[in-house]
Amino acid sequence: MKNMMLCAGMLLLAVSLTAQAAERREQTYRVGADVDATGHVIATQVEQEVPASIAVVLTSAVKQWQFVSATRNGQPVPAHTFIYAKLLALPNASGQYDLHIIYAGNGPKFDRAGWEPRYPRDAVHRRQAAFVFVNATVQPDGRPADITVDSQFAEWPVQAYFKDAALKAARSWHFIPEQVDGQPVATQVRVPMNFTFGGQILTPEQVKILREAARKKDAVANAEADQLGIPLPSEQEVALDSPLQPHAVATIISAP
């Protein structure tokens, strides 16, 4: 029955996309997941704004994935996490889409309302861009602690005013923490942050860095590209020590 629901949802979604089947399309969705003591996903919570046809596909796919059981005092226990699932639609020879559901990580839920920093005035005047990582510990109450900021690229030093802007923004962030046996737990996260705007000036070396990063991460079709057509790094957060680690999360593929 689960496979039948997945196929039906895939078919409905593929039909709705047929008229636009000209290029690769992708979107990442966040799905709440209750995981039992054996590591199986037993219930999901898809965000309300997700269209019903896509929600069916996501739910069916996520319930086929498994995790290494969370533990408390050495014993397997149920847990709750938020799974990131990428829906990738690739055009095929028939003018429709082949659909792929790809596991893209899991961790606390990041409330992105108002998460972006204020662009440093000096950077605007100098038409500079920057790409940083914000590292933090999501506490059981959802607030970040132990916040640090680093450059995403070792060969691209970050000016102090970019770091200050990222730190100021991060101090106001809020997360919904993961849970183990019904209790919220701390999780370390890494949040990429891109400082870009339309009038930026990039050096040839910086362009080379971005293109190489895109090549390594297969991000050529990233929807976020500047006026030069350079794919920008993803800004999806990553949990570094989630109590639920993936065990069997194979990509699910369906053709209409």
Secondary structure, DSSP 4 states (H G I P E B T S, - for coil): -HHHHHHHHHHHHHHHHGGGTTS-EEEEEEEEEEE-TTSBEEEEEE-TTS-HHHHHHHHHHHTT-EEEPEEETTEEE-EEEEEEEEEEEEE-TTSSEEEEEEEEEEEPEEE-TT-PPPPPHHHHHHT--EEEEEEEEE-TTS-EEEEEEEESSTTS---HHHHHHHHHHHTT-EEE--EETTEE--EEEEEEEEE--TT----HHHHHHHHHHHHHTT-TT-S-B-TT-PBPPP---EESS-SSEEEE-PPEEE--
